[in-house]
Amino acid sequence: MKHTKLFLFTLAAMLMGVMASCDDSESYSDLLRDEERATNWFLAQQRVETSVPADSVFEIGADAPFYRMDEDGYIYMQVIDAGDPDMRPETGDKVYFRYNRKNLKLMYEGADPAWSGNMDNLTAAGFTAFFKGNTLYPSSTQFGTGIQLPMDYLGYFAEVNLVLRSYEGFLEDQSQCIPYIINVKYYKGEY
């Protein structure tokens, strides 16, 4: 009986400790709210179009608007260069890309995070790739589906800035609900 009481007391103390620690951390819904605030804060400083142009002819350049690319507002795209309209990847084609990205949540909190990615690695090993429209390969899913979306509208050699909320972003950021601004350049082969 004495051991049972000691066990129950220890179990109760552990449960109270776990419950107290849950109060200190943010819930998933809190993280999603923070992600939405950071994304909206960034987009409030930009020119934004709420839909894709009917003819899919985007305004191009550093001053072009960010187009909302999905119904839920998880992906916004600014087209810097539309690439070659006669060279568009088809489903299953391997698309190489380089990217740099910046954490929007840190920017919203007042920090100036560094750009990170492989944009400056000019060796062949610096390339990453996905198979357009194919989510069976880890290389096609680890960067999320949002990074593939521009290839539905643009040609190879395109350059875009994407605002990606975690749901459409890199797999490593999804559980932490981290949104990013990502500069991406797409290639047909390793350049």
C-alpha positions in Angstrom: 0.0 0.0 0.0 2.9 2.3 0.9 4.4 1.8 -2.6 1.1 2.4 -4.3 0.7 5.8 -2.5 4.2 6.8 -3.4 3.7 5.8 -7.0 0.4 7.7 -7.2 2.0 10.8 -5.6 4.9 10.6 -8.0 2.6 10.2 -11.0 0.5 13.1 -9.9 3.6 15.3 -9.5 4.8 14.4 -13.0 1.4 15.1 -14.5 1.3 18.5 -12.8 4.8 19.2 -14.2 3.7 18.3 -17.7 0.6 20.4 -17.5 2.5 23.4 -16.2 5.1 23.1 -19.0 2.3 23.1 -21.6 1.2 26.5 -20.3 4.6 27.9 -21.1 4.7 26.8 -24.8 2.6 28.0 -27.6 -0.1 25.8 -29.0 -0.2 24.8 -32.6 -3.1 27.2 -33.2 -1.0 30.0 -31.6 1.9 29.2 -33.9 -0.5 29.4 -36.9 -1.8 32.7 -35.7 1.7 34.1 -35.4 2.5 32.8 -38.9 -0.5 34.5 -40.3 0.4 37.8 -38.6 4.0 37.7 -39.9 2.8 36.9 -43.4 0.2 39.6 -43.4 2.7 42.1 -42.0 5.1 41.4 -44.8 2.4 41.5 -47.5 1.0 44.8 -46.1 4.3 46.4 -47.2 3.9 45.0 -50.8 1.6 45.5 -53.7 -0.7 42.5 -53.7 -3.1 41.1 -56.3 -5.7 38.8 -54.9 -5.9 36.5 -57.9 -3.9 35.1 -60.9 -4.4 37.1 -64.1 -7.0 35.4 -66.2 -4.6 35.1 -69.1 -1.8 34.1 -66.8 0.3 37.0 -68.1 2.0 38.3 -64.9 3.4 41.8 -64.4 7.2 41.2 -64.3 10.0 42.9 -62.4 11.2 43.9 -58.9 8.2 46.2 -58.6 5.7 43.7 -59.7 2.9 42.7 -57.3 2.7 39.6 -55.3 -0.1 37.5 -56.7 -2.2 35.3 -54.4 -1.8 31.9 -56.0 -4.1 29.8 -53.9 -7.5 30.1 -52.4 -6.2 29.9 -48.8 -3.5 32.6 -49.1 -0.6 30.2 -48.4 1.3 31.1 -51.6 2.1 34.5 -53.0 4.3 34.9 -56.1 6.1 37.9 -57.5 7.5 37.3 -61.0 11.0 38.8 -61.5 11.6 37.0 -64.8 9.0 34.8 -66.5 11.7 32.7 -68.2 11.4 31.1 -71.6 7.7 30.7 -72.5 8.6 28.1 -75.1 10.4 25.9 -72.6 8.0 24.9 -69.9 8.4 21.7 -67.8 5.9 19.0 -68.2 4.6 16.6 -65.5 7.4 14.3 -64.5 10.2 16.6 -65.8 13.1 17.2 -63.5 13.4 20.9 -62.6 16.6 22.2 -61.1 16.5 25.3 -58.9 18.5 27.5 -56.6 17.0 29.5 -53.8 17.6 31.9 -50.9 15.1 32.4 -48.2 14.4 34.6 -45.2 12.3 33.9 -42.1 9.3 36.2 -42.1 8.5 35.5 -38.4 11.9 36.8 -37.3 11.5 39.8 -39.6 8.1 40.5 -38.0 9.7 40.4 -34.6 12.2 43.0 -35.6 15.2 40.9 -36.4 17.1 41.0 -39.7 17.8 37.3 -40.4 20.4 36.4 -43.0 19.3 34.9 -46.3 20.0 31.2 -46.4 19.9 28.6 -49.2 22.0 27.4 -52.2 21.8 30.5 -54.5 25.5 31.3 -54.0 26.8 27.7 -54.4 27.7 27.8 -58.1 28.9 24.2 -58.3 26.7 21.4 -59.7 26.4 20.1 -56.1 24.7 23.3 -55.2 21.6 22.5 -57.2 18.4 21.0 -55.8 15.6 19.6 -57.9 12.1 18.3 -58.0 10.0 16.2 -60.4 7.2 18.5 -61.6 3.8 17.2 -60.4 5.3 14.1 -58.7 5.2 13.7 -55.0 6.5 10.2 -54.8 10.1 11.2 -54.6 11.5 12.8 -51.4 13.3 15.4 -53.5 9.9 16.5 -54.8 8.4 16.9 -51.4 11.1 18.0 -49.0 10.8 21.6 -50.3 7.0 21.6 -50.2 4.6 22.0 -53.0 4.7 25.8 -53.1 8.1 25.9 -54.7 6.8 23.9 -57.7 3.8 26.1 -58.4 5.5 28.7 -60.5 6.4 26.1 -63.1 2.7 25.7 -63.8 2.7 29.3 -65.2 6.3 30.1 -66.2 9.1 28.7 -68.3 12.6 27.4 -67.4 15.0 30.2 -66.4 12.2 32.0 -64.5 13.0 33.9 -61.3 10.3 34.5 -58.6 9.9 35.7 -55.1 7.5 33.5 -53.2 5.9 34.1 -49.8 5.2 30.6 -48.5 3.3 29.8 -45.4 4.6 26.6 -43.8 1.7 24.4 -45.0 3.1 24.8 -48.6 6.7 25.4 -47.6 9.7 23.2 -46.7 8.8 20.1 -44.7 11.3 21.1 -41.9 9.3 24.3 -41.2 5.8 22.9 -41.2 5.6 21.8 -37.5 7.0 25.1 -36.4 4.7 27.2 -38.6 7.5 29.3 -40.1 6.7 31.5 -43.2 9.4 32.5 -45.6 10.1 34.9 -48.4 12.0 32.8 -51.0 13.8 33.9 -54.1 13.9 31.0 -56.6 15.5 30.5 -60.0 14.5 27.5 -62.1 16.6 25.6 -64.6 16.2 22.9 -67.2 19.6 21.3 -66.4 22.5 21.9 -64.0 23.7 25.4 -64.8 
